[in-house]
Amino acid sequence: MKKSIISFAICFFFLGTVFSQEEVVVKEEVTLSWEASFKEALKKSKKEKKPVLIYFTGSDWCGPCKVLDKNLFHTDKFKGIADKDLILYEADNPRNKELVESDKLKENFKLIRKYHVQSYPTLVFVNHKGKMIGYKKGLILTEYYYPFIQSVIENY
């Protein structure tokens, strides 16, 4: 009797592990529409009456930029806001200069000087004329970005 109970328990255990299934949820990556040039971003801003968000980053070396990229820019919440209310432009300054076309890199350096960017990540909001209307530097908790972004949008 004891042997049959042990045998039953062993069979039940193995059958349970064979038939159990782990649910795997594959989440689609959030993709944003970044403008190819700052000039195009300004044109689109004027046409659509939306502010431009310039994201100053060092994509291949800046740890806080990578965190911000993952925790803010690659979220459904930010995508919803950006698609509806923002024009996006990434001003990347990577160590590996081959990651960015030379013309765009020159444009990014001009923007770094124009908007006095001294650290990464930095978010600069501008109107369609390129006038700064918002500025946030450094990495802060993601939930603190949303009220700031909303205030820029509401005051535009």
Secondary structure as a PSIPRED ss2 file (coil, helix, strand):
# PSIPRED VFORMAT (PSIPRED V4.0)

   1 M C   1.000  0.000  0.000
   2 K H   0.000  1.000  0.000
   3 K H   0.000  1.000  0.000
   4 S H   0.000  1.000  0.000
   5 I H   0.000  1.000  0.000
   6 I H   0.000  1.000  0.000
   7 S H   0.000  1.000  0.000
   8 F H   0.000  1.000  0.000
   9 A H   0.000  1.000  0.000
  10 I H   0.000  1.000  0.000
  11 C H   0.000  1.000  0.000
  12 F H   0.000  1.000  0.000
  13 F H   0.000  1.000  0.000
  14 F H   0.000  1.000  0.000
  15 L H   0.000  1.000  0.000
  16 G H   0.000  1.000  0.000
  17 T H   0.000  1.000  0.000
  18 V H   0.000  1.000  0.000
  19 F H   0.000  1.000  0.000
  20 S C   1.000  0.000  0.000
  21 Q C   1.000  0.000  0.000
  22 E C   1.000  0.000  0.000
  23 E C   1.000  0.000  0.000
  24 V C   1.000  0.000  0.000
  25 V C   1.000  0.000  0.000
  26 V C   1.000  0.000  0.000
  27 K C   1.000  0.000  0.000
  28 E C   1.000  0.000  0.000
  29 E C   1.000  0.000  0.000
  30 V C   1.000  0.000  0.000
  31 T C   1.000  0.000  0.000
  32 L C   1.000  0.000  0.000
  33 S C   1.000  0.000  0.000
  34 W E   0.000  0.000  1.000
  35 E C   1.000  0.000  0.000
  36 A C   1.000  0.000  0.000
  37 S C   1.000  0.000  0.000
  38 F H   0.000  1.000  0.000
  39 K H   0.000  1.000  0.000
  40 E H   0.000  1.000  0.000
  41 A H   0.000  1.000  0.000
  42 L H   0.000  1.000  0.000
  43 K H   0.000  1.000  0.000
  44 K H   0.000  1.000  0.000
  45 S H   0.000  1.000  0.000
  46 K H   0.000  1.000  0.000
  47 K H   0.000  1.000  0.000
  48 E H   0.000  1.000  0.000
  49 K C   1.000  0.000  0.000
  50 K C   1.000  0.000  0.000
  51 P C   1.000  0.000  0.000
  52 V E   0.000  0.000  1.000
  53 L E   0.000  0.000  1.000
  54 I E   0.000  0.000  1.000
  55 Y E   0.000  0.000  1.000
  56 F E   0.000  0.000  1.000
  57 T E   0.000  0.000  1.000
  58 G C   1.000  0.000  0.000
  59 S C   1.000  0.000  0.000
  60 D C   1.000  0.000  0.000
  61 W C   1.000  0.000  0.000
  62 C C   1.000  0.000  0.000
  63 G H   0.000  1.000  0.000
  64 P H   0.000  1.000  0.000
  65 C H   0.000  1.000  0.000
  66 K H   0.000  1.000  0.000
  67 V H   0.000  1.000  0.000
  68 L H   0.000  1.000  0.000
  69 D H   0.000  1.000  0.000
  70 K H   0.000  1.000  0.000
  71 N H   0.000  1.000  0.000
  72 L H   0.000  1.000  0.000
  73 F H   0.000  1.000  0.000
  74 H C   1.000  0.000  0.000
  75 T C   1.000  0.000  0.000
  76 D H   0.000  1.000  0.000
  77 K H   0.000  1.000  0.000
  78 F H   0.000  1.000  0.000
  79 K H   0.000  1.000  0.000
  80 G H   0.000  1.000  0.000
  81 I H   0.000  1.000  0.000
  82 A H   0.000  1.000  0.000
  83 D H   0.000  1.000  0.000
  84 K H   0.000  1.000  0.000
  85 D H   0.000  1.000  0.000
  86 L C   1.000  0.000  0.000
  87 I E   0.000  0.000  1.000
  88 L E   0.000  0.000  1.000
  89 Y E   0.000  0.000  1.000
  90 E E   0.000  0.000  1.000
  91 A E   0.000  0.000  1.000
  92 D E   0.000  0.000  1.000
  93 N C   1.000  0.000  0.000
  94 P C   1.000  0.000  0.000
  95 R C   1.000  0.000  0.000
  96 N C   1.000  0.000  0.000
  97 K H   0.000  1.000  0.000
  98 E H   0.000  1.000  0.000
  99 L H   0.000  1.000  0.000
 100 V C   1.000  0.000  0.000
 101 E C   1.000  0.000  0.000
 102 S H   0.000  1.000  0.000
 103 D H   0.000  1.000  0.000
 104 K H   0.000  1.000  0.000
 105 L H   0.000  1.000  0.000
 106 K H   0.000  1.000  0.000
 107 E H   0.000  1.000  0.000
 108 N H   0.000  1.000  0.000
 109 F H   0.000  1.000  0.000
 110 K H   0.000  1.000  0.000
 111 L H   0.000  1.000  0.000
 112 I H   0.000  1.000  0.000
 113 R H   0.000  1.000  0.000
 114 K H   0.000  1.000  0.000
 115 Y C   1.000  0.000  0.000
 116 H C   1.000  0.000  0.000
 117 V C   1.000  0.000  0.000
 118 Q C   1.000  0.000  0.000
 119 S C   1.000  0.000  0.000
 120 Y C   1.000  0.000  0.000
 121 P C   1.000  0.000  0.000
 122 T E   0.000  0.000  1.000
 123 L E   0.000  0.000  1.000
 124 V E   0.000  0.000  1.000
 125 F E   0.000  0.000  1.000
 126 V E   0.000  0.000  1.000
 127 N C   1.000  0.000  0.000
 128 H C   1.000  0.000  0.000
 129 K C   1.000  0.000  0.000
 130 G C   1.000  0.000  0.000
 131 K C   1.000  0.000  0.000
 132 M E   0.000  0.000  1.000
 133 I E   0.000  0.000  1.000
 134 G E   0.000  0.000  1.000
 135 Y E   0.000  0.000  1.000
 136 K E   0.000  0.000  1.000
 137 K E   0.000  0.000  1.000
 138 G C   1.000  0.000  0.000
 139 L C   1.000  0.000  0.000
 140 I C   1.000  0.000  0.000
 141 L C   1.000  0.000  0.000
 142 T H   0.000  1.000  0.000
 143 E H   0.000  1.000  0.000
 144 Y H   0.000  1.000  0.000
 145 Y H   0.000  1.000  0.000
 146 Y H   0.000  1.000  0.000
 147 P H   0.000  1.000  0.000
 148 F H   0.000  1.000  0.000
 149 I H   0.000  1.000  0.000
 150 Q H   0.000  1.000  0.000
 151 S H   0.000  1.000  0.000
 152 V H   0.000  1.000  0.000
 153 I H   0.000  1.000  0.000
 154 E H   0.000  1.000  0.000
 155 N C   1.000  0.000  0.000
 156 Y C   1.000  0.000  0.000
